[in-house]
Amino acid sequence: MLKARRLSRIVETKSSSLFRSIFLPHEWTKSFKNLINAGNFIVALPFSWVPGWRISQYTSGRLKSVEKTWRIIFITFFISCSTLDLFYRGHYSIYCDYSSMENKEIMETNLDLISRLGCTILSWDIFQRRDKHVAFVNHLLISYERFETRKRNFGGYERQRNPGMYLYLVIAFPTSVIFPVVGSLGAYLQARNSGRFWGSRLIPPRIYNSYPGIVCYSLYELCIVYSNVYNLLFFSAIAIMYATLTVNYVRDLISRVRFTPGKYIRSYQGLQILNAYNLEILSKYMWPSAQNIILLCHVCINVILVLTHKSLPWGIFGMMLAGFIMISLFEHNCIKKNAQLYEESKRLIEIVSITKNCRQMKVAKSLQPLKVYMGSFYFFKMRTFMTYLATVVDYTITVLVTIRFYRPARR
């Protein structure tokens, strides 16, 4: 009897520790590793996680691009299918009869089109430049390890918990697993005769409505959605990692630069190199598409939750709510952090420039604030962030008012 109790306690302890290590790890790096491993397991991401590289208490491995031919072929096939599906949805959204559609169907059609457009663009960019993304992420991990080691060795150590980034990555992993099954698959099974699914128009009804046809098309939808979701979460994860970690580095330099400015100026120059990586990887192509797609998805989710929250099935309602939470976390921990990065780095340069050392004053004049650009249009600062929030509110109100006055006039 005692042996059975001990065995049951051991099993419960190991199962609970396994659950915590997968879904509630202590470090954000483990959550990121779980996300990469899951994406690699279902052949949705062109990356894998290699353990045992620079093992420390901060990082437990590195990112590596996949090299197996069959994986590359499968990933290319999924992204190509997503692209063709996107073209069909775009054609349908242009030529469909909106007067015969309900508000919920209109918003779901547009939300599907906008979200798949952004995910497909990000997927192609990540796949085509996967080696550069690997170099950028590994550089981030090395910088994080060096920063934590330096703080521990030279005093003033306070472990970075990064609650916003940690919360996003903790939510991202279970969302990436559950979201396609509960949300997208449930939406398809509920409205599979809708015109936004090409199978309802292009496949003969006796095949499309049969059980094998439903199963095959459901698997097709799952493959596309999993590919899109993991590529989107990969982009948002590395964008949040860069913004959060770099802001923390700059704030730490501000607290120390008054005493030994020469030493920490070199550290700031290292951050400028990391910022150059970010400009090359994310700012040129990914940010212009990502921010506009996120803004439009935020508006669509707001409108759907306001208008149809009572009539939505629980699965789709949970999907919308999870999407709203993820977008809000991204806006706060990435877009706002990028704006704070410019303000904090400008403050650091001002502190260095008032030093009495002539050489350091000359060095300070050569330093530039860290900026995250939105293509070649502008860079993030607090004014642009507030403008972004105001745009979300304005678009949401405009769509709600338009629907409110359009429907009675149509009747």
C-alpha positions as CSV (number, residue, x, y, z in Angstrom):
1,M,0.0,0.0,0.0
2,L,2.8,2.4,0.9
3,K,4.6,1.6,-2.3
4,A,1.5,2.3,-4.3
5,R,1.1,5.7,-2.6
6,R,4.7,6.6,-3.1
7,L,4.5,5.6,-6.8
8,S,1.4,7.7,-7.3
9,R,3.0,10.7,-5.6
10,I,6.1,10.3,-7.8
11,V,3.9,10.1,-10.9
12,E,1.9,13.2,-9.9
13,T,5.1,15.1,-9.1
14,K,6.7,14.3,-12.4
15,S,3.5,14.9,-14.4
16,S,3.0,18.3,-12.7
17,S,6.7,19.3,-13.3
18,L,6.4,18.2,-17.0
19,F,3.2,20.3,-17.4
20,R,5.0,23.3,-15.8
21,S,8.1,22.9,-17.9
22,I,6.0,22.8,-21.1
23,F,3.2,25.3,-20.4
24,L,4.5,27.4,-17.5
25,P,8.3,27.5,-17.7
26,H,10.3,29.8,-15.4
27,E,12.2,31.3,-18.3
28,W,10.9,33.0,-21.4
29,T,13.7,31.2,-23.4
30,K,12.0,27.8,-22.6
31,S,8.7,29.1,-23.9
32,F,10.4,30.2,-27.1
33,K,12.1,26.9,-27.4
34,N,8.7,25.1,-27.0
35,L,7.2,27.2,-29.7
36,I,10.0,26.4,-32.1
37,N,9.9,22.7,-31.3
38,A,6.2,22.5,-31.9
39,G,6.4,24.4,-35.2
40,N,9.2,22.1,-36.3
41,F,7.3,19.0,-35.2
42,I,4.3,19.7,-37.4
43,V,6.5,21.0,-40.3
44,A,5.1,24.6,-40.0
45,L,8.4,26.4,-39.4
46,P,11.7,26.2,-41.3
47,F,13.6,26.2,-38.0
48,S,14.7,23.7,-35.3
49,W,16.1,24.1,-31.8
50,V,19.5,22.7,-31.2
51,P,20.2,22.1,-27.5
52,G,23.6,22.0,-25.8
53,W,25.0,25.1,-27.4
54,R,26.3,27.7,-24.9
55,I,24.5,25.9,-22.1
56,S,23.9,28.2,-19.2
57,Q,21.2,29.1,-16.8
58,Y,19.9,31.7,-19.2
59,T,19.9,30.0,-22.6
60,S,19.7,26.3,-23.4
61,G,20.4,26.1,-27.1
62,R,20.3,28.0,-30.4
63,L,18.1,28.3,-33.5
64,K,19.0,26.5,-36.7
65,S,17.4,26.5,-40.1
66,V,16.2,23.2,-41.4
67,E,18.3,21.4,-44.1
68,K,16.3,18.3,-44.9
69,T,14.8,18.5,-48.4
70,W,11.5,16.9,-47.6
71,R,10.8,19.5,-44.8
72,I,11.6,22.4,-47.2
73,I,9.3,20.8,-49.8
74,F,6.4,20.5,-47.4
75,I,6.8,24.0,-46.0
76,T,6.9,25.4,-49.6
77,F,3.8,23.4,-50.4
78,F,1.9,24.7,-47.4
79,I,2.8,28.4,-48.1
80,S,1.9,28.0,-51.8
81,C,-1.5,26.5,-50.9
82,S,-2.0,29.5,-48.5
83,T,-1.1,31.9,-51.3
84,L,-3.6,30.3,-53.8
85,D,-6.3,30.2,-51.1
86,L,-5.6,33.9,-50.5
87,F,-6.1,34.8,-54.2
88,Y,-9.4,33.0,-54.1
89,R,-10.6,34.7,-51.0
90,G,-9.6,38.1,-52.4
91,H,-11.6,37.4,-55.6
92,Y,-14.6,36.3,-53.5
93,S,-14.5,39.4,-51.3
94,I,-14.5,41.6,-54.3
95,Y,-17.3,40.0,-56.3
96,C,-19.6,38.6,-53.5
97,D,-23.1,40.0,-52.8
98,Y,-22.7,41.7,-49.5
99,S,-26.4,42.7,-49.4
100,S,-27.4,39.1,-48.8
101,M,-24.9,38.5,-46.0
102,E,-25.3,39.0,-42.3
103,N,-23.0,41.3,-40.3
104,K,-21.1,38.4,-38.7
105,E,-20.4,36.7,-42.1
106,I,-19.2,40.0,-43.6
107,M,-16.8,40.6,-40.7
108,E,-15.6,37.0,-40.7
109,T,-14.9,37.1,-44.4
110,N,-12.9,40.2,-44.2
111,L,-11.1,39.1,-41.0
112,D,-10.1,35.8,-42.7
113,L,-8.9,37.7,-45.8
114,I,-6.8,40.2,-43.8
115,S,-5.3,37.8,-41.4
116,R,-4.3,35.3,-44.1
117,L,-2.9,38.1,-46.3
118,G,-0.6,39.2,-43.4
119,C,0.4,35.6,-42.4
120,T,1.2,34.6,-46.0
121,I,3.4,37.7,-46.5
122,L,5.3,36.9,-43.3
123,S,5.5,33.2,-44.1
124,W,7.2,33.9,-47.5
125,D,9.6,36.4,-45.9
126,I,10.6,34.1,-43.1
127,F,11.1,31.1,-45.5
128,Q,13.1,33.0,-48.0
129,R,15.4,34.7,-45.5
130,R,15.5,32.0,-42.8
131,D,19.3,32.1,-42.4
132,K,19.2,35.8,-41.6
133,H,16.4,35.2,-39.0
134,V,18.5,32.5,-37.5
135,A,21.5,34.8,-37.1
136,F,19.3,37.6,-35.6
137,V,17.7,35.3,-33.0
138,N,21.0,33.7,-32.0
139,H,22.5,37.2,-31.6
140,L,19.6,38.1,-29.4
141,L,20.1,35.0,-27.2
142,I,23.9,35.7,-26.9
143,S,23.2,39.3,-26.0
144,Y,20.7,38.2,-23.3
145,E,23.2,35.7,-21.8
146,R,26.0,38.3,-21.8
147,F,23.8,40.9,-20.2
148,E,22.6,38.6,-17.4
149,T,26.2,37.3,-16.8
150,R,27.6,40.8,-16.6
151,K,25.0,42.0,-14.1
152,R,25.6,39.0,-11.9
153,N,29.4,39.4,-12.0
154,F,29.7,43.1,-11.5
155,G,27.0,43.7,-9.0
156,G,23.6,45.3,-9.0
157,Y,22.1,42.0,-10.1
158,E,18.4,41.8,-10.5
159,R,17.1,39.1,-12.7
160,Q,15.0,40.3,-15.7
161,R,11.6,38.8,-15.4
162,N,10.1,40.7,-18.4
163,P,6.5,39.9,-17.4
164,G,5.0,41.2,-20.6
165,M,7.2,39.2,-22.9
166,Y,7.0,36.1,-20.6
167,L,3.2,36.3,-20.6
168,Y,3.0,36.6,-24.4
169,L,5.3,33.6,-25.0
170,V,3.5,31.5,-22.3
171,I,0.2,32.2,-24.0
172,A,1.6,31.8,-27.6
173,F,2.5,28.1,-27.2
174,P,-0.8,26.7,-26.1
175,T,-2.6,29.1,-28.4
176,S,-0.6,27.8,-31.4
177,V,-1.7,24.3,-30.6
178,I,-5.4,24.9,-29.6
179,F,-6.3,27.8,-31.9
180,P,-6.4,26.0,-35.3
181,V,-8.4,23.1,-33.9
182,V,-11.0,24.9,-31.8
183,G,-11.2,28.2,-33.7
184,S,-10.5,27.7,-37.4
185,L,-11.7,24.2,-37.7
186,G,-14.8,25.0,-35.8
187,A,-15.5,28.0,-38.0
188,Y,-15.1,25.8,-41.1
189,L,-17.4,23.1,-39.9
190,Q,-20.0,25.7,-38.9
191,A,-19.9,27.6,-42.2
192,R,-18.4,25.2,-44.7
193,N,-21.0,26.0,-47.4
194,S,-19.9,29.7,-47.3
195,G,-18.5,31.0,-50.5
196,R,-15.2,32.0,-48.8
197,F,-14.2,28.4,-48.8
198,W,-13.2,27.5,-52.4
199,G,-14.3,23.9,-51.9
200,S,-17.9,24.9,-51.7
201,R,-17.7,26.5,-55.2
202,L,-15.1,24.4,-57.1
203,I,-15.5,20.9,-55.7
204,P,-18.6,18.9,-56.8
205,P,-21.2,18.8,-53.9
206,R,-21.4,15.0,-53.8
207,I,-17.7,14.9,-53.1
208,Y,-17.4,18.0,-50.9
209,N,-20.3,17.1,-48.7
210,S,-19.3,13.5,-48.2
211,Y,-17.5,12.4,-45.1
212,P,-14.2,11.8,-46.8
213,G,-14.5,15.2,-48.5
214,I,-15.2,16.9,-45.2
215,V,-12.3,15.2,-43.5
216,C,-9.8,15.9,-46.3
217,Y,-10.8,19.6,-46.6
218,S,-10.6,19.9,-42.8
219,L,-7.1,18.6,-42.8
220,Y,-6.2,21.0,-45.6
221,E,-7.5,23.9,-43.6
222,L,-5.6,22.7,-40.5
223,C,-2.3,22.5,-42.4
224,I,-2.7,26.1,-43.8
225,V,-3.8,27.6,-40.5
226,Y,-1.0,25.9,-38.5
227,S,1.5,27.2,-41.0
228,N,0.1,30.7,-40.8
229,V,-0.2,30.7,-37.1
230,Y,3.3,29.5,-36.3
231,N,4.9,32.0,-38.8
232,L,2.9,34.8,-37.3
233,L,3.9,33.9,-33.7
234,F,7.5,33.5,-34.7
235,F,7.6,37.0,-36.1
236,S,5.8,38.5,-33.1
237,A,8.0,36.6,-30.7
238,I,11.3,37.8,-32.1
239,A,9.9,41.4,-32.4
240,I,8.8,41.4,-28.8
241,M,12.1,39.8,-27.7
242,Y,14.2,42.5,-29.4
243,A,12.0,45.4,-28.2
244,T,11.8,44.2,-24.5
245,L,15.4,43.1,-24.1
246,T,16.9,46.2,-25.8
247,V,14.8,48.6,-23.7
248,N,16.0,46.8,-20.6
249,Y,19.6,47.0,-21.7
250,V,19.4,50.7,-22.3
251,R,17.7,51.4,-19.0
252,D,20.5,49.4,-17.2
253,L,23.1,51.5,-19.1
254,I,21.4,54.7,-18.0
255,S,21.7,53.6,-14.3
256,R,25.4,52.8,-14.7
257,V,26.8,55.2,-17.3
258,R,27.3,58.1,-14.9
259,F,30.2,56.2,-13.1
260,T,32.2,54.6,-15.9
261,P,30.8,56.1,-19.2
262,G,33.6,54.8,-21.4
263,K,32.9,51.1,-20.7
264,Y,29.2,51.4,-21.2
265,I,29.5,53.4,-24.4
266,R,31.0,50.3,-25.9
267,S,28.1,48.3,-24.7
268,Y,25.7,50.8,-26.4
269,Q,27.7,50.5,-29.6
270,G,27.0,46.8,-29.4
271,L,23.3,47.6,-29.2
272,Q,23.6,49.7,-32.3
273,I,24.9,46.6,-34.2
274,L,21.9,44.6,-32.9
275,N,19.7,47.5,-34.1
276,A,21.3,47.3,-37.6
277,Y,20.4,43.5,-37.6
278,N,16.8,44.5,-36.7
279,L,16.6,47.1,-39.5
280,E,17.7,44.5,-42.1
281,I,15.5,41.6,-40.9
282,L,12.3,43.2,-39.7
283,S,12.0,46.9,-40.7
284,K,12.3,46.7,-44.5
285,Y,9.5,44.3,-45.3
286,M,7.9,42.7,-42.3
287,W,7.0,45.7,-40.2
288,P,5.1,47.6,-42.9
289,S,2.8,44.7,-43.6
290,A,2.6,43.4,-40.0
291,Q,1.5,46.6,-38.4
292,N,-1.2,47.4,-40.9
293,I,-2.5,43.8,-40.8
294,I,-2.5,43.8,-37.0
295,L,-4.4,47.1,-37.0
296,L,-7.1,45.8,-39.3
297,C,-7.4,42.5,-37.5
298,H,-7.7,44.4,-34.2
299,V,-10.5,46.5,-35.7
300,C,-12.4,43.4,-37.1
301,I,-12.1,41.6,-33.8
302,N,-13.4,44.6,-31.9
303,V,-16.4,44.9,-34.3
304,I,-17.2,41.1,-34.2
305,L,-17.1,41.0,-30.3
306,V,-19.3,44.1,-30.0
307,L,-21.9,43.1,-32.6
308,T,-22.2,39.3,-32.4
309,H,-20.7,38.2,-29.0
310,K,-24.0,36.7,-27.9
311,S,-24.5,34.6,-31.0
312,L,-21.0,33.4,-31.5
313,P,-20.3,29.7,-30.6
314,W,-18.0,29.2,-27.7
315,G,-15.1,28.0,-29.8
316,I,-15.1,31.0,-32.1
317,F,-15.7,33.4,-29.2
318,G,-12.7,31.9,-27.4
319,M,-10.7,32.3,-30.6
320,M,-11.7,35.9,-31.0
321,L,-10.9,36.6,-27.3
322,A,-7.5,34.9,-27.5
323,G,-6.7,36.9,-30.7
324,F,-7.7,40.1,-28.9
325,I,-5.5,39.3,-25.9
326,M,-2.5,38.4,-28.1
327,I,-2.9,41.6,-30.2
328,S,-3.1,43.7,-27.1
329,L,0.0,42.1,-25.6
330,F,1.9,42.6,-28.9
331,E,0.9,46.3,-29.1
332,H,2.0,47.0,-25.5
333,N,5.1,44.9,-25.4
334,C,6.4,45.5,-28.9
335,I,5.1,48.6,-30.6
336,K,5.1,50.6,-27.4
337,K,8.5,49.2,-26.4
338,N,9.9,50.2,-29.7
339,A,8.7,53.8,-29.1
340,Q,10.2,53.7,-25.6
341,L,13.5,52.4,-27.0
342,Y,13.9,55.6,-29.0
343,E,13.1,57.8,-26.0
344,E,15.4,55.9,-23.6
345,S,18.4,55.8,-26.0
346,K,18.0,59.5,-26.6
347,R,18.1,60.1,-22.9
348,L,21.2,57.9,-22.5
349,I,23.0,60.0,-25.2
350,E,22.1,63.2,-23.4
351,I,23.6,61.9,-20.2
352,V,26.8,60.9,-21.9
353,S,27.1,64.2,-23.7
354,I,27.1,66.3,-20.5
355,T,30.2,64.5,-19.1
356,K,33.4,66.6,-18.5
357,N,35.6,64.2,-20.4
358,C,36.2,65.8,-23.9
359,R,36.9,62.5,-25.6
360,Q,33.6,61.0,-24.4
361,M,31.8,64.2,-25.4
362,K,33.1,63.6,-29.0
363,V,32.1,60.0,-28.9
364,A,28.6,60.9,-27.7
365,K,28.1,63.2,-30.7
366,S,28.7,60.2,-32.9
367,L,26.1,58.1,-31.2
368,Q,22.6,57.9,-32.6
369,P,19.3,56.9,-30.8
370,L,18.1,53.4,-31.5
371,K,15.2,53.5,-34.0
372,V,12.9,50.8,-35.3
373,Y,11.7,51.9,-38.7
374,M,8.4,51.1,-40.4
375,G,9.8,50.5,-43.8
376,S,11.1,53.8,-45.2
377,F,8.2,55.8,-43.9
378,Y,8.8,56.6,-40.2
379,F,10.2,55.2,-37.0
380,F,8.4,54.3,-33.8
381,K,8.2,56.9,-31.1
382,M,5.5,57.7,-28.4
383,R,3.6,60.1,-30.7
384,T,3.3,57.4,-33.4
385,F,2.2,54.9,-30.9
386,M,-0.6,57.2,-29.6
387,T,-1.6,57.8,-33.2
388,Y,-1.8,54.1,-33.8
389,L,-4.1,53.6,-30.8
390,A,-6.3,56.5,-31.9
391,T,-6.5,55.0,-35.4
392,V,-7.7,51.6,-34.0
393,V,-10.4,53.4,-32.0
394,D,-11.4,55.6,-35.0
395,Y,-11.7,52.7,-37.4
396,T,-13.7,50.6,-34.9
397,I,-16.2,53.4,-34.4
398,T,-16.4,54.1,-38.1
399,V,-17.2,50.5,-39.0
400,L,-19.8,50.2,-36.2
401,V,-21.5,53.4,-37.3
402,T,-21.4,52.3,-40.9
403,I,-23.0,48.9,-40.2
404,R,-25.6,50.5,-37.9
405,F,-26.8,53.0,-40.5
406,Y,-26.3,50.8,-43.6
407,R,-28.5,47.9,-42.5
408,P,-31.7,49.8,-41.8
409,A,-31.4,51.7,-45.1
410,R,-31.0,48.3,-46.9
411,R,-34.1,46.9,-45.4
